[in-house]
Amino acid sequence: MEFLRLLLLCLLVAVWLLAAADVAAAQKPGCANATWCGDIEVPYPYALNEECAINSRFLLNCNKTADGATKLLRGTLEMTKISVKDNKASLKTYISQQCYNHSTNKTVSNNAWINITNTPFVVSADDNKVTVLGCNGFAYMRSNDYIIGCLSTCDGISPKNGSCSGAGCCQVNLPRGVRYYQSFFNSLYDTTARKWWATPCNYVGVIANEAFNFSTTYLTSTAFYDTSKPSKKPIVMQWAISRSTCEEAKMNMTTYACVSKNSHCITNDAGYACSCFEGFQGNPYIIDGCIDINECLDNVTYPCAGICYNRQGSFTCSCPRGKSMTTDGVCIKDHKSIWMATSLGASIGLVVLVVAITSACSIQERRKLQGIKQKYFRQHGGLLLFQEMKSQQGIPFKIFSEEEVEEATNQFAEQQVIGHGGHGKVYKGVLRSNVEIAVKRCMTIDEQQKKEFGKEMLILSQINHRNIVKLLGCCLEVEVPMLVYEFIPNGTLFHFIHGNHSRHISLDTRVRIAHESAKALAYLHSCASPPIIHGDVKSSNILLNEDFVAKVSDFGASILAPTDESQFVTLIQGTCGYLDPEYMQTCQLTDKSDVYSFGVVLLELLTRKKAFNLKGVEYEKSLSMVFLEAMKENKLEDIIDDEINNDENMEFLEEIAELARQCLEMCGVNRPSMKEVEDKLERLGNVLQHPWAHKDPEELDILLGESSSSNSGFILSTGNFSITKKVSMGLESGR
């Protein structure tokens, strides 16, 4: 008896603990499912008081303005709508403006920005676009990792209502995961131009797709934006409970937010969120919040001509006794027995007819799908690739089918994702031959890139260099071509440098990785035909294989060196901290742009600091600016990584720092070529590899059997490499 009482007590304690866990994760007792701020609903997990919100990140304020209106605020952000179903919220934000004043003959700019780093939000890449308005607007948006913009002009072309393709208005897609951005203008034309006088204002901002439809009146009036009374424009945010994945969130069920039994976890750009199962609606963040949809009450969305039976998560439709349902869903009276044979025959015939029609439709659909695939294949230059591969026997390049790539990546499963970019994802895959691959799947591609894709893929397929990730092939029978690369297992140089500071990285290793990377870029600039400009050199685009050998990756399909001015870019793209300032001014991408970016990578290896620090003060955000200031003030030791900052290495560090300074020259013509950078790093690496490299010069003389008093120097040859004993420790010697 005593045992039974003890068992009952344990069961009661267990039930109480489970109930407490549900309360901790779900809505708190005494709080309403939703509250209102004026006419805006505030559903849980949001709330207007700290006790009822799921956590402090979802606490909102409802303020009254001077005119008696109400505003729903999250910090300083004004919210106009919250959707639990879509895990989205609509906000209002300012946009940037640039206006020319006729009376003062000056141009005044007002740059808007937004920072939602410490909120549940990211800017929705599906619901917004970067929009530029004006007849003289070259503007761009800078976020944490991207710079993206476009050119809006009225020169030679007439703007049209509803068209936002460059004439008076242009738009570009947002990268995913943006939590911070700031808008800027870059003036391209003479501000006294006639068109500029007629429409003296340009605008740039991130605007919701559903809230913007271009009108030519925006260029000649204040219909779009009254500069005297700045207004806000709508923007759509994606929100999530936290930045964790669903798998990570489920590891702690006491804080897991998807508490409704008919809900499940989803992952969006902001992190993990919750959603009701199909056939259910309501709030998945509340216990029993997802309730069954009674489809029988909505005959428009869920049509049923007979008797409707609601089920949990679904419904069925049938006819009453004595009637039967036809193939088009209509209930009719049954025929008499005399007609049963005829009905049976007709039914069999109907079935045969339906099967025949279905088979014909299926065959037609397969032919249609095959035709679409062939269209994409021709459009992306597949025939050109086949012809060239046939004429050049032995090219190790394959054109993969869509089925092969899907099978290798398990239908592009989220578990296979190994990298994210502004325009797509990279998946790990395994071919039937057990060869590991990396598949780059982009989201969009413009018409010009489609026309040139086949030709440029052929050029990239012939690049065979030890320090460049090998392009194995591509898939052309899809709307946006997919690239198939060799798989590199040890991740990026960025993660190697910044991911684990407890890992010791010797100076020898840093110089070797820098030399291997420089060798790859020099090959692209000097040996590829035609030359290839990488365009986005950074530590996250340098991969390390199983032996930690550097391999440059992600140099894309639109990076052939321009041969004339017509090929200069009008869309600035790159990565903050690495972007060539001359490229920003001239819109001309050159091989010296890669040299500048490589100089920043050198700084990362020297300092183990990131290229761009958003949290730093203005002049400390850019690593290159901090470095150049330290060089100017002769304070190099202050920023060098402590692991390698010692007297033994100092002369080598000064040589590397001087090389980085040359790469970071503001004027491109003053920078060395990548071949010159490669040669200098090779000579320095060879010095570091020899045991006598760190010895005193007097000891070197004794080792070589020469008197220090008889000669002022010596030359030691090792293969194709020679060193002259000078203060530069080998960088001034030749091959």
C-alpha angles and dihedrals in degrees: 000000000000088000092054091051091051091049092050091050091052091050091051091050091049092051090049092051092050091050091049091050091053092050092050092054100034135051114315120247116266095026124116120240089241139359132198135237103195103306095338117102116224107202126189131293080047120064142168094236131049094237093061102039117094087238139338093276089068097049113121134188128222109207131181119225126219091265092055097257122131128233127196109218136188099193102308095336115107112219123201102177140013121199119194091180094059097025089233136125133197118225138175121236137172122252129215122257136193118192134180116223110214094199097051096030089226135125117227122196130195112193118204125203142178132204118191096158095126097042133084089253140099124178108263109244091197098053104039141050135196101251127196122190130187145067094263104030122139101163138154143188122231118203133170095289107004143064112196133162146127146224123259116189142155096205109128095344133080120228116237131205112261093013119110103171103118105298104107090328137045135177137195131190121257122240115242125262099027112166098162135032141158127195125226140179128223113194113222104171140051106279091219093064115130096242090049091054092051093051106025099178134074125189135197130180147124107272132179113255094229092052099053131071115158119241125182088227087073088072098051104034145028092260091116101037129001104214091196090058107029111213131190128249126217121258129179121229129197113219136194139180093248140338091261123112120245091257092053093046093052091056089077107044093178090070098029106125102204094087102148110101091226094052137089139196122261131186121223134168091281097050133266123350137163135248137181118250118259109279092033132087138187136064116334091192092068125072106259087001095134107075130184118268110234098221091183090071093058108057092168097059094032106030119199123170093189134039113325120214117193117220131184103279095352145031141225131218124208140158127251121257112289093030134083133202120246124219090265092056099258122134114228135173118271117253121245119265090260088066096043094094090049090047091049091051091046090048092051090048090048090050091050090048092048091048090049093047091045091050091047091048091048091051090046091049091050090050090047091050090047089050091051090050091050089049092053090044092055092039092057094049099261094147090052090052092050092050093049093046089051093049093044104052116204101031103152093220128117134197105220125207120235090246092055093053093045092050092048093052097039091249091314092298117193089237088065095057110115100165144019130209138179092263106029150332138278118226130197114229142174121217122216087259087062091248111147115228141178116225119203109205114186126197102218142014129183127234095256091054090050091056094049098037100095095047094048093046088056090054093048092046090061093056106108112172131144092230099045123081106249118242103221097184147299142248113235104171093084131079093253113034118240124218123218117207135176111269116251110201107198100063128229133331087239091063091042091056103034105020100074119017091183089072112095114226115191123218089244091058093047093050091046093052091046091049093049091049092047090049090056094049092046088053091052092048099041111021106033115093109246097019115254125219112206095209098193109051110170139135092261089059092055112083129197122219128211090286091045091250110157119246122184113223144175100045090145134200102285102060106095111137110264115246099197142012093268089071096056113120126255093186114071112211131165145102125290113252095023101057117118108241090212089056089053091055101041102029086224116128111206138168087262087063087064089048091056092049091047089054088060090051088053088054091052090054092048098044105022086224126130120257093237126027110193093188095055125097116271098272093041098053093085116062091204091057092049091049096048090049090051091050090049092052093041091242099127092135090063094068103032115109109264091229092070101022103109139117092259092059100034098098090050091047091052090052092050092045091051090050090050090049090054090050090052096055109139092227112064096214089062092057121092120247119256088250090058090047090050092051093050093049091047092053092047092047092052091052091051092050095058119083092225093057094094098041125111114268090241090056090050090056091053092047090052092047094242129128115243089216097052099054134032092212148357140217120223116193123204111176109301092347130088133178128204115206103245137133089265090070094229106321092105095053122099136223 
